[in-house]
Each structure stands twice: as structure tokens, then as C-alpha cells.
Amino acid sequence: MAEAKGLNKPVKLKKEMAEFLGVAELPRTDIIKKLWDYVKANKLQTKTENGRPENAGRFIVADAKLLPLFKNTKTKNKSGKITDLTALKEGQTINMMQVAVVVGANVE
């Protein structure tokens, strides 16, 4: 069997992500899938920034379980854009496009 590579290669999870998912290693694709499963199951999507959960839309509402994952995120991309979610509070939102950044900040 061929060795998994790229997004399918298991990565070591930081403490908060490992506790959230219940495993120490997982491929990035599975991490994102499990995060989205949680968001959908708990109806944590909203159509407006910092809006109330309504189970649809492009923003994800931070609940008590997601907040530690989001707060680990402070990164700078290649073009210099900074994503800093360290001051996020429960009930505030992130854009769904930031999920990959959150995952990146929570793996070693």
C-alpha cells in the first residue's frame, strides 16, 4: 500500500485539537471534515458576521468547544495578511474560508 502524502498524510495534532477530535494524529482532510460535521450537527453557521446561529451561511459561530481551537490561530500568510483569532470570544464568528488556517494553527 502506498504511503499517504500531502493532505492525506496524517499530521500530529496540538493538544486542543487532539482533545476536540479524540485522536493524536489525523490527515488534514479528515480534520476539516470532522470540524464541518461538528459545525453542522450543532447548527453553528450564520449568514452574517457575529450573527446568531441559523444553520446556514458562510460564518462559523465559536462555541465553547471550538473557541480554544480558534484562539490558537495567529498566522501570517505569504502575501503578509495576518489572521489573528486570539481575542475571539464565544458567540463571535470566523469566515468559513479561515477553517484551513485554523487547522494549520492546530497541527504540528
N, C-alpha and C positions, 0 to 999 in steps of 0.2 A: 504494500500500500504506500502511495506517495506521501511524503511529508507535507503537512499543511503549510501554506505560505501566505504572505500578505495579510489581508483582512481575516482570512480563515485560520491563521496561526494563533493558538492560544497565547494570551498575554497574562502576566501576573497582575492581579487587582490590588489596589491600595485598600487599606483597612475598611473604610466606609463603604466602598463599592462591594467588597467581599462580603461584608455583613448584610448589605441590602440584597445581594443575589444569592447568598448562601454557598458560594464556592470561592476558591482561591485563584483559579485560572479559567479563562473562557475566551473564545475568539471575539474580536470586536463586533462582528456581525450578530453574534448571539447576545452580546451585551446590549446593543441597540434594540434588538427585537424584544428582549425582556423588559427594558425600560419602557418601550412603547406599549407592551402588553399591560404593564402596571398603570401607566397613564390612562389608557383606555378603560381598563377594568374599574378604575377609581374615578372616572369622569373628570379628569384634571386638565381638559383642554378648554380654551376660551377664544373667542373671536377678537377680543380687544385686549390691549396691553393692560395688565393688572386688573382685568375683569374677573367676574365671578365664574367659577367652573360651569360649563354648559355642554361638555362632551363633544365639542366640535370647535374647529378653528386652529390657527397657527401658533397660538401661545400655550405654554405649559405652565400650570399653576404649581408653585412649590408648596408641597405639603410637608408635614413633619418628617416623613421618611426620605423624600427627595432633597430636602434642604441641605443636609450635610454633603451630599454629592455636588450640588450646585455651588456651595460655598468653597469647595476645593478648587474652583476654577478661576485662575488668573493667568492668562497666557497672552502672548504676542505672536501674531502670525507673520508670515514672510513679508507682507506689504506694510507691516508696522501697526496694524489695527490691534488694539488691546481689548480682550474680553475679560472683564473683572466682575465676577459674581459674588465676591467675598462679603459684600454688605447686604446681599439679598435677604429678605425677611419672608417668613411664612405667609403665603397668600399672594406674594408678588409673582410675576411671570418671567419666563425666558422665551425667546423666539425658538420655534421648533428647529430652525437651522443651527442653533447652538448646541444641540444634543451631541453632535460629533466632538465638539470642543470639550464638553463636559466629560465625555467618555475618555478622551485623550488626557484630561487632567486627573483622571482617577485610575489610570493604569501605570505600571512601572516599566 
